[in-house]
Amino acid sequence: MQDIFGDIMIWLTLTFKEPPMAGIFILFVSLSISTMSNLAMRRFTDMRRMNKQQAEIKRFKEMEQEAKKTQNEKLLKKLKKRKAYIDRIQRSMMGARCKPSLLFFIPFIFIFSFLRGFYSTPGLDGIAVDDIVVVLPFNIQKVLPFLVGMIGSPMAAGFGLSFYGFYFLIGLGLSSILQRIMGTQVLTS
């Protein structure tokens, strides 16, 4: 019987270990994780209620600013009474947004650890060295020199991003776009 896991690992290594396929694979993984997380958020969170609560908090903060600016004692007393209610709403909103995150935290750690190991090579001293998964076509290290070693390294064709740097870059961008598309972004305006 063939070693199916070994065959899959060989195929993954040959196909998705080097740029540009490594970047496409990480993009797909990030898109999948973000989509699943947003679907869980939609399933387990009442977004209409969250948006109403956020609007109420925003109105409270605007009234609070106005009261501080005008030093209106009557309005300040009214807001002081309402502060406990607003704090309770903020705690419930945080709890509601954290529940779906808890569902995905452990699987995300496993996926991230696997990909971290997949996109690193053992160094001479036994410490893993991050592989380059995508190359940016410009030299960002000339403007932001502290990025060298942190999220990538300079290359002849531009700046090479490691797994951490690339996942962070696309994760931030994709998650906000998907939140808007799927309606899981809490509106603040």
C-alpha positions as CSV (number, residue, x, y, z in Angstrom):
1,M,0.0,0.0,0.0
2,Q,1.3,3.4,-0.9
3,D,2.1,6.1,1.6
4,I,-0.7,8.6,0.6
5,F,0.4,11.2,3.2
6,G,4.0,11.1,1.9
7,D,2.8,11.4,-1.7
8,I,0.7,14.4,-0.8
9,M,3.6,16.1,1.0
10,I,6.0,15.4,-2.0
11,W,3.4,16.9,-4.4
12,L,2.8,20.0,-2.1
13,T,6.6,20.5,-1.7
14,L,7.2,20.3,-5.5
15,T,4.2,22.5,-6.4
16,F,3.9,25.1,-3.6
17,K,7.3,25.5,-1.9
18,E,8.8,28.2,-4.3
19,P,7.5,31.6,-5.5
20,P,5.1,32.4,-7.1
21,M,3.0,29.3,-6.3
22,A,3.9,29.6,-2.6
23,G,2.2,33.0,-2.5
24,I,-0.8,31.8,-4.4
25,F,-1.2,28.8,-2.0
26,I,-0.8,31.1,1.1
27,L,-3.3,33.5,-0.4
28,F,-5.8,30.6,-0.9
29,V,-5.3,29.4,2.7
30,S,-5.7,32.9,4.1
31,L,-8.8,33.4,2.0
32,S,-10.3,30.1,3.2
33,I,-9.6,30.8,6.9
34,S,-11.0,34.3,6.6
35,T,-14.1,33.1,4.8
36,M,-14.8,30.3,7.4
37,S,-14.2,32.7,10.2
38,N,-16.6,35.3,8.7
39,L,-19.2,32.6,8.1
40,A,-19.0,31.5,11.7
41,M,-19.4,35.2,12.7
42,R,-22.5,35.5,10.6
43,R,-23.9,32.2,12.0
44,F,-23.2,32.8,15.7
45,T,-23.6,36.6,16.0
46,D,-26.6,38.8,15.6
47,M,-25.0,41.5,13.3
48,R,-28.2,43.6,13.2
49,R,-28.1,43.9,17.0
50,M,-24.4,44.6,17.0
51,N,-24.8,47.4,14.5
52,K,-27.6,49.0,16.6
53,Q,-25.5,48.7,19.7
54,Q,-22.5,50.3,17.9
55,A,-24.7,53.2,16.7
56,E,-25.9,53.7,20.3
57,I,-22.3,53.7,21.6
58,K,-21.4,56.2,18.9
59,R,-24.3,58.5,19.9
60,F,-23.2,58.3,23.5
61,K,-19.6,59.2,22.7
62,E,-20.8,62.2,20.6
63,M,-23.0,63.4,23.4
64,E,-20.2,62.9,25.9
65,Q,-17.8,65.0,23.7
66,E,-20.5,67.7,23.4
67,A,-21.1,67.7,27.2
68,K,-17.4,68.1,27.9
69,K,-17.1,70.8,25.4
70,T,-20.1,72.8,26.6
71,Q,-19.7,71.8,30.3
72,N,-23.4,71.2,30.5
73,E,-23.9,69.8,34.0
74,K,-27.4,68.4,33.3
75,L,-26.1,66.4,30.2
76,L,-23.0,65.3,32.1
77,K,-25.2,63.8,34.9
78,K,-27.4,62.1,32.4
79,L,-24.4,60.6,30.6
80,K,-22.9,59.5,33.9
81,K,-26.0,57.4,34.6
82,R,-26.0,56.0,31.2
83,K,-22.2,55.0,31.3
84,A,-22.8,51.7,33.1
85,Y,-25.3,50.7,30.4
86,I,-22.9,51.6,27.6
87,D,-20.1,49.7,29.3
88,R,-22.4,46.6,29.6
89,I,-23.2,46.8,25.9
90,Q,-19.5,47.1,25.0
91,R,-18.7,44.0,27.1
92,S,-21.6,42.0,25.5
93,M,-20.4,43.0,22.0
94,M,-16.8,41.9,22.8
95,G,-18.1,38.6,24.1
96,A,-20.3,38.1,21.0
97,R,-17.4,38.7,18.6
98,C,-15.0,36.5,20.6
99,K,-17.2,33.4,20.6
100,P,-16.7,32.6,16.9
101,S,-13.0,33.4,17.3
102,L,-12.6,30.8,20.0
103,L,-14.1,28.2,17.7
104,F,-11.3,28.8,15.1
105,F,-8.4,29.5,17.4
106,I,-7.1,26.0,17.9
107,P,-7.5,24.9,14.2
108,F,-5.8,28.2,13.1
109,I,-2.8,27.5,15.3
110,F,-2.4,24.0,13.8
111,I,-2.7,25.3,10.2
112,F,-0.3,28.2,11.0
113,S,2.2,25.9,12.7
114,F,2.1,23.5,9.7
115,L,2.6,26.3,7.2
116,R,5.4,27.8,9.3
117,G,7.2,24.5,9.3
118,F,6.5,24.0,5.6
119,Y,7.9,27.4,4.6
120,S,11.2,27.2,6.6
121,T,14.4,25.3,6.2
122,P,16.7,24.0,9.0
123,G,19.7,26.2,9.3
124,L,23.3,25.1,10.0
125,D,22.9,25.6,13.8
126,G,19.5,23.8,13.8
127,I,17.4,27.0,13.9
128,A,14.8,27.2,11.2
129,V,15.4,29.8,8.5
130,D,12.3,31.3,6.8
131,D,12.0,30.7,3.1
132,I,11.0,33.4,0.7
133,V,7.4,32.8,-0.5
134,V,6.8,35.9,-2.7
135,V,9.0,38.7,-4.0
136,L,7.7,42.3,-4.1
137,P,8.9,44.0,-7.3
138,F,10.3,47.0,-5.3
139,N,13.0,47.5,-2.6
140,I,10.9,48.4,0.5
141,Q,14.0,47.9,2.7
142,K,15.4,51.2,1.4
143,V,12.5,53.0,3.0
144,L,11.8,50.7,5.9
145,P,15.2,49.0,6.8
146,F,13.9,47.4,10.0
147,L,11.8,45.0,7.8
148,V,15.0,43.1,6.8
149,G,15.1,40.0,8.9
150,M,11.7,40.6,10.5
151,I,9.4,39.8,7.5
152,G,11.8,39.1,4.7
153,S,15.1,39.9,3.0
154,P,16.4,41.9,0.0
155,M,16.8,40.0,-3.3
156,A,18.0,40.9,-6.8
157,A,14.4,41.2,-8.0
158,G,13.1,43.2,-5.1
159,F,12.2,42.4,-1.5
160,G,11.4,38.8,-0.6
161,L,8.7,38.2,2.0
162,S,8.8,35.2,4.3
163,F,5.7,33.3,5.3
164,Y,5.0,35.5,8.3
165,G,5.3,38.8,6.4
166,F,3.2,37.7,3.4
167,Y,0.5,36.1,5.6
168,F,0.3,39.2,7.7
169,L,0.1,41.4,4.6
170,I,-2.6,39.5,2.8
171,G,-4.4,38.6,6.0
172,L,-5.0,42.2,7.0
173,G,-6.2,43.2,3.6
174,L,-8.4,40.1,2.9
175,S,-10.1,40.1,6.3
176,S,-11.4,43.6,6.1
177,I,-12.6,43.1,2.5
178,L,-14.3,39.9,3.3
179,Q,-15.9,41.4,6.4
180,R,-17.4,44.1,4.2
181,I,-18.6,41.6,1.6
182,M,-20.1,39.2,4.1
183,G,-21.6,41.9,6.3
184,T,-19.7,41.0,9.5
185,Q,-18.0,44.3,9.9
186,V,-19.5,46.4,12.7
187,L,-20.3,49.7,11.3
188,T,-18.9,52.7,13.2
189,S,-20.4,55.6,11.1
